[in-house]
């Protein structure tokens, strides 16, 4: 019998105790031994005996769990039961939000062994894990103004409200960037707004780069040399319509192995949360996460 630590975030934007109970019961019905553990202000606790860690929360909770696992992050199978505000990782992995379906798919993935695993190289910003994305610019300033209470009340729309408020006081700061492209070529540029994506999606259902994906050993660097209000609104509109940002001259996109900012930028948004002191360097950690994936997901990159 496989053992599961079911980690949940009680202050997540869409957390409901009834749904957590339903997930725990559904997992037990599939034959798993389940230990339910809440995240706290002091951090994440584990039973120490789990074969699988199931994370019931958003991308920030996934990041916190990965950070708490530390060098053991690649030793245990991970799964994400969708909850939280944005859920970029959960969307890409493709698990159902319905507890019974989630548990059934998880059991099938576990039985498939290595064929049910998606390997995801872990990138860090300084010492902070980045499981999906980060940004610097007007949107990171907006994220820094979103309180936990607002997220619980409005969910993902809390970010929309914060961004609209940001329109009154629009920050613009040029950032020097250098690094290494996927083929090893060095590059340098300057930008007023930066997005780095490792997950396929950004800010919900939007795909900013066709090459971003959890299984890749690179990240996508999306930069705007000028982040005016009109430029950002045009970029948002193009993303909503699924149009190419680079072909329309709205952003420059580079596939990178390493990114270095010329100074510690604040505020920086990492996986949906403000990180005032995350670091200047984005690079692979040398670890790879092992996500369980449902059968219906195409996993040609699975281990």
C-alpha positions as CSV (number, residue, x, y, z in Angstrom):
1,X,0.0,0.0,0.0
2,X,1.5,3.3,-1.1
3,X,1.6,6.1,1.6
4,X,0.5,9.6,0.8
5,X,1.2,12.9,2.6
6,X,-1.7,15.1,1.6
7,X,-0.4,18.7,2.1
8,X,-2.9,21.5,2.0
9,X,-2.8,25.2,2.4
10,X,-5.7,26.3,4.7
11,X,-5.3,30.0,3.5
12,X,-5.3,29.2,-0.2
13,X,-7.5,31.3,-2.3
14,X,-10.1,28.6,-3.0
15,X,-9.5,26.2,-0.1
16,X,-12.6,24.4,1.2
17,X,-12.5,21.9,4.0
18,X,-15.3,19.8,2.5
19,X,-13.2,19.4,-0.7
20,X,-10.1,18.4,1.2
21,X,-12.1,15.8,3.1
22,X,-13.5,14.4,-0.2
23,X,-10.0,14.1,-1.7
24,X,-8.6,12.3,1.4
25,X,-11.6,9.9,1.4
26,X,-11.3,9.3,-2.4
27,X,-7.5,8.5,-2.0
28,X,-8.3,6.1,0.8
29,X,-10.9,4.4,-1.3
30,X,-8.2,3.7,-3.9
31,X,-6.2,1.9,-1.3
32,X,-3.7,4.6,-0.3
33,X,-2.7,5.3,3.3
34,X,-3.2,9.0,3.7
35,X,-1.7,11.5,6.3
36,X,-3.3,14.9,6.1
37,X,-1.0,17.8,7.0
38,X,-1.6,21.6,6.9
39,X,1.0,24.2,5.9
40,X,1.7,26.8,8.7
41,X,3.5,30.0,9.1
42,X,6.4,28.0,10.3
43,X,6.6,26.0,7.1
44,X,5.7,22.5,5.8
45,X,5.7,19.3,7.8
46,X,5.9,15.8,6.4
47,X,5.3,12.4,7.9
48,X,8.7,11.1,6.8
49,X,7.2,7.9,5.4
50,X,5.4,9.0,2.3
51,X,5.9,7.5,-1.2
52,X,3.8,10.3,-2.7
53,X,3.3,13.9,-1.7
54,X,-0.1,15.2,-2.9
55,X,-0.3,19.0,-2.8
56,X,-3.7,20.6,-2.4
57,X,-3.0,24.2,-3.1
58,X,-1.8,26.7,-5.8
59,X,1.6,27.1,-7.3
60,X,2.9,28.9,-4.2
61,X,2.1,25.9,-2.1
62,X,3.8,23.6,-4.6
63,X,6.9,25.9,-4.4
64,X,6.8,25.8,-0.5
65,X,6.5,22.0,-0.5
66,X,9.4,21.7,-2.9
67,X,11.5,24.2,-0.9
68,X,10.8,22.3,2.4
69,X,11.8,19.0,0.7
70,X,15.1,20.6,-0.2
71,X,17.7,18.1,-1.6
72,X,15.1,15.4,-1.2
73,X,12.7,17.1,-3.7
74,X,13.5,14.6,-6.5
75,X,13.2,11.5,-4.3
76,X,9.5,11.5,-3.8
77,X,6.7,11.5,-6.4
78,X,4.6,14.6,-6.4
79,X,1.0,15.2,-7.5
80,X,-1.1,18.4,-7.4
81,X,-4.8,18.3,-6.5
82,X,-6.0,21.6,-8.0
83,X,-6.8,24.4,-5.5
84,X,-5.4,27.8,-4.9
85,X,-5.7,30.9,-7.1
86,X,-4.0,30.2,-10.4
87,X,-2.7,26.5,-10.5
88,X,-0.4,26.7,-13.5
89,X,1.3,23.4,-12.6
90,X,-1.9,21.6,-12.0
91,X,-3.3,22.8,-15.3
92,X,-0.3,21.5,-17.2
93,X,-0.3,18.1,-15.4
94,X,-3.9,17.7,-16.3
95,X,-5.4,16.1,-13.2
96,X,-9.2,16.5,-12.7
97,X,-10.5,18.8,-9.9
98,X,-13.1,16.1,-9.1
99,X,-11.9,14.2,-6.1
100,X,-12.9,10.8,-7.2
101,X,-11.5,11.2,-10.7
102,X,-8.3,12.7,-9.3
103,X,-7.8,9.8,-6.9
104,X,-8.6,7.2,-9.7
105,X,-6.1,8.8,-12.1
106,X,-3.5,9.1,-9.4
107,X,-3.8,5.4,-8.6
108,X,-3.5,4.5,-12.3
109,X,-0.4,6.7,-12.6
110,X,1.2,5.1,-9.6
111,X,0.6,1.6,-11.0
112,X,2.3,2.6,-14.3
113,X,5.6,3.3,-12.5
114,X,8.1,5.3,-14.5
115,X,5.6,5.6,-17.4
116,X,3.3,7.6,-15.1
117,X,6.0,10.2,-14.2
118,X,6.8,13.5,-15.8
119,X,10.3,14.6,-15.0
120,X,10.7,18.4,-14.4
121,X,14.1,20.0,-14.0
122,X,13.9,22.4,-11.1
123,X,15.1,25.9,-11.5
124,X,15.9,28.3,-8.6
125,X,16.0,32.0,-8.2
126,X,18.9,32.3,-5.8
127,X,17.8,29.8,-3.2
128,X,14.1,30.0,-3.9
129,X,12.5,27.2,-6.0
130,X,10.6,28.4,-9.1
131,X,8.1,25.7,-10.1
132,X,6.1,27.7,-12.7
133,X,7.1,31.3,-13.3
134,X,8.4,34.7,-12.1
135,X,7.9,38.2,-13.2
136,X,9.4,41.7,-12.7
137,X,7.6,44.9,-13.6
138,X,4.1,46.3,-13.3
139,X,2.5,42.9,-12.7
140,X,4.9,42.1,-9.9
141,X,4.2,45.4,-8.2
142,X,0.5,44.5,-8.5
143,X,1.0,41.0,-7.0
144,X,2.9,42.6,-4.0
145,X,-0.3,44.5,-3.2
146,X,-2.6,41.5,-3.1
147,X,-3.4,40.4,0.4
148,X,-4.2,36.9,1.5
149,X,-7.6,38.1,2.6
150,X,-8.3,39.5,-0.9
151,X,-7.3,36.3,-2.5
152,X,-9.6,34.3,-0.3
153,X,-12.5,36.6,-1.1
154,X,-11.9,37.1,-4.8
155,X,-9.7,34.2,-6.0
156,X,-7.8,35.0,-9.2
157,X,-9.8,38.2,-9.7
158,X,-7.8,39.7,-6.8
159,X,-4.9,40.0,-9.2
160,X,-7.0,41.7,-11.8
161,X,-8.3,44.2,-9.3
162,X,-4.7,44.9,-8.1
163,X,-3.5,45.3,-11.7
164,X,-6.3,47.8,-12.4
165,X,-5.3,49.8,-9.3
166,X,-1.7,49.7,-10.5
167,X,-2.8,51.7,-13.6
168,X,-2.8,54.9,-11.5
169,X,0.8,54.6,-10.4
170,X,2.6,52.8,-13.2
171,X,6.2,51.7,-12.3
172,X,8.9,51.7,-15.0
173,X,12.5,50.7,-14.2
174,X,15.1,49.4,-16.7
175,X,16.7,46.1,-15.7
176,X,20.0,44.9,-17.1
177,X,19.9,41.2,-18.0
178,X,22.6,38.7,-19.2
179,X,22.7,35.0,-19.4
180,X,23.1,31.9,-21.5
181,X,20.8,30.7,-24.3
182,X,19.8,27.1,-24.7
183,X,22.8,26.5,-27.1
184,X,25.3,28.1,-24.7
185,X,25.4,31.4,-26.5
186,X,25.7,34.4,-24.1
187,X,23.3,37.3,-24.4
188,X,22.7,40.7,-22.9
189,X,19.6,43.0,-23.0
190,X,17.7,45.6,-21.0
191,X,14.0,45.4,-20.2
192,X,11.4,47.3,-18.2
193,X,9.2,44.1,-17.7
194,X,10.4,40.5,-17.5
195,X,8.5,37.2,-17.4
196,X,10.3,33.9,-16.9
197,X,8.2,30.8,-17.6
198,X,9.0,27.1,-16.9
199,X,5.4,26.0,-17.0
200,X,3.5,26.0,-20.3
201,X,1.0,28.5,-19.1
202,X,1.1,32.0,-17.4
203,X,-1.5,33.8,-15.4
204,X,-4.1,31.1,-16.0
205,X,-4.8,29.7,-19.4
206,X,-2.4,31.9,-21.4
207,X,0.6,30.5,-23.3
208,X,3.2,33.2,-23.8
209,X,5.8,31.0,-25.4
210,X,5.1,27.8,-27.4
211,X,8.3,26.3,-26.0
212,X,7.6,26.7,-22.3
213,X,6.9,23.4,-20.5
214,X,7.6,21.7,-17.2
215,X,9.6,18.9,-18.8
216,X,12.2,21.1,-20.5
217,X,15.7,21.8,-19.1
218,X,15.4,25.5,-20.1
219,X,13.2,28.4,-19.2
220,X,11.5,31.0,-21.5
221,X,12.6,34.6,-21.0
222,X,10.0,37.1,-22.2
223,X,11.1,40.7,-22.1
224,X,9.6,44.1,-22.9
225,X,12.1,46.9,-23.5
226,X,9.3,49.4,-22.8
227,X,6.5,48.5,-20.4
228,X,4.1,51.4,-21.0
229,X,0.4,51.0,-20.1
230,X,-0.6,50.6,-23.7
231,X,2.1,48.1,-24.5
232,X,1.2,45.9,-21.5
233,X,-2.5,46.0,-22.4
234,X,-1.7,45.0,-26.0
235,X,0.4,42.2,-24.8
236,X,-2.4,41.0,-22.5
237,X,-4.9,41.2,-25.3
238,X,-2.6,39.2,-27.6
239,X,-2.1,36.5,-25.0
240,X,-5.9,36.2,-24.4
241,X,-6.4,35.7,-28.2
242,X,-3.5,33.2,-28.4
243,X,-1.5,35.4,-30.8
244,X,2.3,35.4,-31.1
245,X,3.9,38.1,-28.9
246,X,7.2,38.0,-30.7
247,X,5.8,38.2,-34.2
248,X,3.7,41.2,-33.3
249,X,6.8,43.0,-31.8
250,X,5.3,43.1,-28.3
251,X,8.0,41.1,-26.6
252,X,11.3,39.4,-27.2
253,X,11.4,35.7,-26.3
254,X,14.6,33.7,-25.5
255,X,15.1,30.1,-24.5
256,X,17.6,30.2,-21.7
257,X,19.6,28.0,-19.4
258,X,20.8,30.8,-17.1
259,X,19.6,34.4,-16.4
260,X,21.3,37.0,-14.3
261,X,19.8,40.4,-13.4
262,X,22.1,43.4,-12.8
263,X,20.8,44.0,-9.3
264,X,18.4,42.5,-6.8
265,X,15.0,43.6,-8.2
266,X,12.0,44.2,-5.9
267,X,9.3,43.3,-5.9
268,X,9.8,40.1,-7.8
269,X,6.8,37.7,-8.2
270,X,7.6,34.0,-8.0
271,X,4.8,31.4,-8.5
272,X,2.2,34.0,-7.7
273,X,3.8,35.4,-4.5
274,X,6.0,38.4,-3.9
275,X,9.6,37.5,-3.1
276,X,11.5,40.6,-1.9
277,X,14.9,38.9,-1.7
278,X,14.7,35.9,-4.0
279,X,18.0,36.6,-5.8
280,X,19.6,37.8,-9.0
281,X,20.4,34.5,-10.7
282,X,18.0,32.0,-12.3
283,X,19.5,28.6,-13.1
284,X,18.9,24.9,-12.9
285,X,19.3,23.5,-9.4
286,X,20.6,20.1,-10.5
287,X,17.5,18.4,-9.1
288,X,14.5,17.2,-11.1
289,X,10.9,16.9,-9.7
290,X,8.9,13.8,-10.4
291,X,5.3,14.6,-11.1
292,X,2.7,11.9,-11.4
293,X,0.5,12.6,-14.4
294,X,-2.9,11.2,-15.5
295,X,-3.2,8.7,-18.4
296,X,-4.8,11.2,-20.7
297,X,-1.8,13.5,-20.6
298,X,0.7,13.0,-23.5
299,X,4.0,12.4,-21.7
300,X,6.5,11.7,-24.4
301,X,9.1,13.3,-22.1
302,X,8.3,11.1,-19.1
303,X,11.1,9.3,-17.4
